[in-house]
Structure formats: structure tokens, C-alpha cells
Amino acid sequence: MLESSSSTNFVQHFVSREVSNKERLLCLLRRMKNGLVLVLTPLLFGQMLWWEGPEWRCAYCVCIIAIYWMSEVMPLAVTAMLPVVLFPLVGVLDANTTAKEYMNDTNFLFIGGLTMAAAVEKCDLHERVALSVLRLVGSEPKWIMLGFMTVTALLSSFISNTATTAMMVPIGQSVVQQLISSFQHHPTNGERGRQGCKKMATGLVLSICFAANIGGTGTATGTPSNLVMLGQLNALFPKVDGSLNYVTWIFFAYPLMLLCLGVAWATLVWFFLRDAPEKDEAVTEMLNTRYRELPRMTYAEKSVFVCFCILLSLWIFRNPGIVPGFSVFFKKGAYTDATSAMIVSFLLFVLPSEKPDIASYIKKEDLKKRGCLMDWKTMQETFPWSVVLLLGGGFALAAGVKESGLSLLIGTSLSSIEHLPLWILQLLTMLIAMVITNICSNTVTASIFVPIVATLAQRAGHHPFTLMLPTTLASSFAFIFPVGTPPNAIVFGSGMVKVSDMAFVGGIISIELLILTVMYMNSIAYLTLPLLEFPTWAVITNSTVTP
């Protein structure tokens, strides 16, 4: 039996209408997603408010903010301001105490480092550096990524992770722009190269913050969490024999840092550079030609480079660890890395961008025309001010976790697992620390968990270092959220990375480094530290660690 044209049209119309209704429903759900997440999240976790203790009220706030950050229902900086609202309302912290956390020493270090980075970009020094890097490592993206990760990790081992990232991101962005421009205009790359450029850019920028976080574990002064562990070691065990110091930390941590760096590089190459354009000698030659055609360094470029070297020297020699630094001439806490960053920032706003000439300063009008290495207009246009709020929100969240007793609640629950094998204890403590450090700062995470795991190791009869060291290292492995660590926030502020990209790849790298660290602690670490014997200075009768 033949179908009539009218029946065929009816069926086609019905099917198209059905598909259209489904599309409308999906579109409606997509539009309502943000509203549903905003409304349902506080309701789903609302039961916590009725549980006894301020720690559960803090957990309620942490869950809401974490889900809002993950789902991006609001701009991340706006979500970061929620502690100012939630903590006072639920009774975790008062409004004044919460607000003070939004502008601390680390935020000024961030501002100073990015001011330096903005000055580098303003005088076009970053283009010269970018072309120099490309000439050294070639034009193949995977080797460029390895070069950036190696340099970033080495710098982060000796100076602030935040400052290192702030300096490397503009250079990385310039390299990405050079690569994309070169590959897109070269006829032999084809469609495959053009499609892989966006993922390549994301991977290269992500590699900088990941390398900065990993590099900070290499030395005792590489990141504040390492110093927290050393400081708490002396407080918890006054009779400690000094087997862990600046030099022994390097022998223990640097091989592990290099292994972690290699694993992270291989993972990033797999996820972001599989479809990247291949190496092209014509591109390399073109970049060499462009570098040779660069004009001579201007006075502004030389001045900014000198300021950068001054800043680098101040960071390195403030407290190098091997020998006393110049910070010994100041009271404790009077001079920090943020102090150095702000000193150099002030210089950038004062030093002229052109070579001083007394004859040109005769007229007032000529004096006004002389600009400085940095100006406020450039700061307003290029500085990611939203990241300052993002960092402040993380610090406020960390303060609430500590003051509410949520950390103590977690520590109490851990005491019931002391009978498990050592490698399982290491896995569990590292996993918990890695989860928390993606919400709180690594300094706070180490401050909370190092005493807990020290007591846990002591009760179980293990050397305290066997849990204290991996937990301290895990507090630096914050790869999932932009708020987890300042390097993540800086990279996210570049606008080249999505939260989903960072969370997915960062989660995989976190698992890989977790397994690698546990394997390292139960093999190579025994060659560098006396971990097989329980030390006499950690006997259970020590009152300083009695819970």
C-alpha cells in the first residue's frame, strides 16, 4: 500500500515537532541550570545547619562554595565573596574577621608580581624573551611545554610560586600567540594544525601553574607549606635530631619533584598536544629571522630587566636557607617576599621609560611627556583585579575551616585508621590533604594536617616523616580549582583556561602524583632519610604531641 503525500507530510511534521519539543525542553533546562544549582545546593546541604557544632556549619558553607565554583553559576570572583555573607550568618566567623582575610601578605605579593609582569609586557620585553625561548627549544609544542615547565619548576624551587607564575604567564601567552600565528599562516599545517591550536594554548598555559606547584616542593623554602612542616616539627618534637634540614630536603625532594614534573608533562602532552601542529623547520627559521630583526633593546626594556633581576635577587637572598639571608637584619615577619615585590613595584612607577636628559626637563610640558616604566592606566587595563578577590575568598575559607574546628573533626576521624599498613595510611592522608588544599591554601592545609598525621604516625609506630612529608607535599598538589593555589588563579586570570579543563586534567595528574609519591616514599626515600627506624625523639610519652 502506497502512502499518500499528505500522510507523509503529517509524519514528517509530527517527528519534527517532537524533536523540536525535546530541543525546547533541553534548552529550558540549560537556561534553568544556574538557577537550579543556586537554589537547590543550599537546600540539599541545609541539614548540616541542624547538626551540633560550628564545624558542620562551616562544612555547609564549604560545600556550597565548592559546588558554585565547580558549576560556575556565577563569576568565580563573586562566588569568592560568599564567605563574607555565609560565615557571619551561620556563626563561623564574624564579618570583620572574615573581611580581613581578603587582603593579606600573599595578595600583596600577587599584586607586586603581576605589576612587574605588566611592566614587562608594556615595554615589549616579553616578545624578546618569547622569541628567545622559541629559538632555544625549537618549534615543536611538546618541547616548548617541557622547556616552560622546567624553567618554571626550577624558579619555583627558590622563589615564590606566585611570583614565578606571575612572571612566566605573560611570556607563555606571548609564545602561544607566536605559535598560533605561525602555524595558522603556514600553508603546510592544514586543518589539523588549526584545530589543535586552541587546545595547545590551554595546555601550554596550564603547564606553567602545574610546574610552579610541583617545583615548590623541591626545596624547604620553595613554598610556605614546607616551612610550616619544618616549623611544626621543632614544635611537636623539641628533641628532634636535625636529620631534616635544607640540604637533606633537597636530596629527598628534588628527585621526586623531577619525576612528578615528567609525569605531569606527559599527561598534558597526551590531553592537549595530540592534535597540535607538527614541528616545522620553516616556522623555526621564520622565528629566528624575526628574532634577528628585533631592534636593539630600548632603555625601558633594559630598565625593566634590571628591576626584574633586583626583584629576583631580593626573593632569593632574603632567606636562602643555606646561608643566613638579609632578613636577619629585620624583626621576624617585618620583611617578606611581598615587601620585595612592592618595593620594586614602586620603582616601576617612578623610574623613567626613556633615558634621562637634563636638557629635556627645562620645560614643564616636556617633563609631563616623560612616562615611567609603569603607569596606572596600564594597570587598570591589564591587571586581573578579580583574581585578588578569588585569592581572598580562598584565604577566608581556610580561616573558617581552621577556626570552626572542622580540621579537628577530620583529625579525630583519622585516628581510627592507625592500624592500617603504612602505604595505605600514606594514600589516605595524602588524598584528604589533596582534597582540602584545592579549597584552602597549601599553608593552611599543612598547618592543619601536619600535627594530625604526626600523631597518627607516632601512635602507629612509624617514623613521623613517613606521613608528615607526603602530607606536606600533597598540600602543594592543588591542580583542580583556580582558587586552590595562587598560580592556578593567575593562570585562570589569563582567560585561556576553563575551570572544566583545569579540573579534569588536574584531577588525573593529582591521582598520578599521589601514586608516584607513595611509591617513592616506600623505595627511594629510604636512601635519603632514616625512615626505617622509629626515632627516640618521637616516643609516645612526648607531651607535645599528646592529642
Number of C-alpha atoms within 10 A of each C-alpha: 3 4 7 9 9 9 10 11 11 12 12 12 12 12 12 12 12 12 12 12 12 12 12 12 12 12 12 11 13 12 11 12 13 15 12 13 17 17 10 12 16 16 11 11 15 15 12 18 17 9 11 9 15 21 24 21 27 27 19 22 26 22 15 22 24 17 15 21 22 15 16 16 17 13 12 22 19 15 20 28 21 17 26 22 14 22 24 15 13 15 13 25 23 16 16 10 15 24 18 13 20 23 16 13 14 21 21 17 22 26 24 25 27 27 27 26 25 24 27 26 18 18 20 16 20 24 21 17 17 20 21 16 18 22 16 12 17 21 24 19 25 25 17 21 23 23 17 22 28 21 16 27 29 21 23 27 25 25 26 28 28 26 30 26 33 27 21 23 26 22 25 25 20 20 24 22 16 17 21 20 13 19 23 17 12 14 9 13 17 13 11 12 19 17 14 17 24 16 18 27 23 22 27 28 27 28 24 28 32 29 30 33 33 33 31 31 30 27 28 26 24 25 27 20 27 24 18 21 24 20 12 16 21 13 14 19 18 13 13 15 11 9 11 18 13 15 13 16 20 19 16 22 22 18 15 22 25 18 17 22 24 16 15 25 23 15 18 25 22 13 14 23 25 14 17 23 25 17 16 16 12 13 19 18 14 12 21 17 12 12 18 11 9 11 8 8 13 14 16 23 23 14 21 26 16 12 20 20 12 15 22 19 13 22 22 18 16 18 19 19 16 9 8 12 15 13 17 11 10 10 8 9 7 9 15 18 23 21 17 20 26 20 13 21 22 13 15 21 17 14 18 17 21 15 12 12 8 7 8 12 14 10 9 9 10 11 11 9 9 14 14 16 24 26 16 10 9 13 15 10 10 15 19 18 14 16 25 23 21 25 30 26 30 26 31 26 27 23 19 28 29 18 15 21 17 19 19 17 13 15 19 11 9 17 16 10 13 19 12 11 10 18 16 13 22 26 18 16 22 28 19 17 27 29 19 24 28 23 27 30 27 31 22 20 29 29 21 22 26 29 21 23 27 26 25 26 24 21 17 18 18 20 19 24 23 25 28 27 23 22 30 28 28 29 33 30 30 32 28 28 24 30 31 27 29 29 29 26 22 25 27 22 19 16 10 16 19 13 16 14 18 21 16 13 19 22 18 15 24 21 14 15 22 23 16 15 25 21 14 18 21 15 10 13 20 14 11 14 16 15 17 11 9 16 16 11 13 23 14 14 9 13 10 12 18 11 10
